[in-house]
Amino acid sequence: MQLALQNFKEALGDGIWLTFLEGKANTYEVDATSSLLQYKDMQIFRRLEEEGHSVELSWNKVTTLFNLARLLEQLHNTETASTLYRLILFKVFVCVCACASRHILLCILFY
């Protein structure tokens, strides 16, 4: 499993995922009530961007990152796996919002 983890790191290269894998990302205190929502929280990525971390994820790395998260689940590292899954969803959501904004703008300009 450790060899597979190392291969994933090499395939992905530098990125925010290394911060999570190495446990260097700031953790934010969450009260018991909020902990239920922790796995839906996307604010961590906005906070990381505010702290100067690059939260970029190119499309050719999505599958590899997803498979890495699956490996982490097998290693019982569910918190990091969940964070990587949420990173993928965050980037998809940002892309969808950007595309929708462009579409709305084009509709306003040309109609």
N, C-alpha and C positions, 0 to 999 in steps of 0.2 A: 504494500500500500504506500509505503514511503517513497518508493521509486516512482510510482504513478503520480503521487503528489508533486515530486520534483519535475517530472515530465510536463505536467500541467503548468507549473510555474514557468518553465522554459518556453512552452508553446505560447503562453499569454504575454510574456515579457513584462515590462514595467507597467504599473497601473495601480489604481486604488485597491484592487484585490489583494495586492501584496501587503498593504497596510492592515487589512482585515486578517489575512493569514498569519501575519507576524504579531498580531495583537497590539498594534501601535495606534489604532484609531481611538480617539477619546470616547469614553463611554459616558453616557449621561444618565444621571440618577432618574429612576422611574419609580413612582409610588405603586403600591399594590393594585390600585384600581386601574392605573394606566398600563400596567404590565400586560393586561389582556390585549391591549391594542398595540403592543410593541411590535408584533409581527406584521402589522399593517402600516406602521409608521414609515413615512418617506422623508421626514424632516432631517434625519441623520445625514442624508446626502446633501441637502441644502446647507446644513451646518458645516459639513466638511468643505464644501465649496467656499463658504464664508471664511473658513480657516486657511484657505489657500491651497487645498488639495484639489487635484484635477480628478473629476469624476467622469472622465470620458470613457466611452466603451464603443469601439468600432464594431460594425456589424459582422465582420469576419471573425470576431472573437466570442460572439454570443454563445454559440454551441459549445465551444471549449469551456467557457465559464460555467455554463449550465452543467456540463458533465463534471467539472471540478466540484460544484456544489453537491452533486449526487454522490461523489466520492466522499466528501466531508460528512454527508449523512451516514454513510456506511461506517465511517470512523467515529460516529457518535458526536460529531462537532456540529450539532444542529443550529447553534446560534450563528456561527459563521456561514453555514450553508444558507440559512434563512436570509442573512444580510446580502449574500451574493444573488439569491433569487430576487430579492427586492431591488437590488441594483439594476438587474435586467429589466424588471417591470418599470422602474423609475425612468430609465432611458427610453423605453418604448413609449411611456406616457408623455414624456417631454417631446419626443418626435411626433407623436400623434397630435399633440396640442399645437406644435409649430406648423404642421401640415394643415390643420384645420384653420389656424389663423391666416395662413397664406391664401387658402381657398376663400375664406370670408373676405379678405382684402381684395382678391381678384374679382369676386362677385360685386363688391361695392364699386370698384373702378370701372368695370366693363358693363354694368347693368344700369 
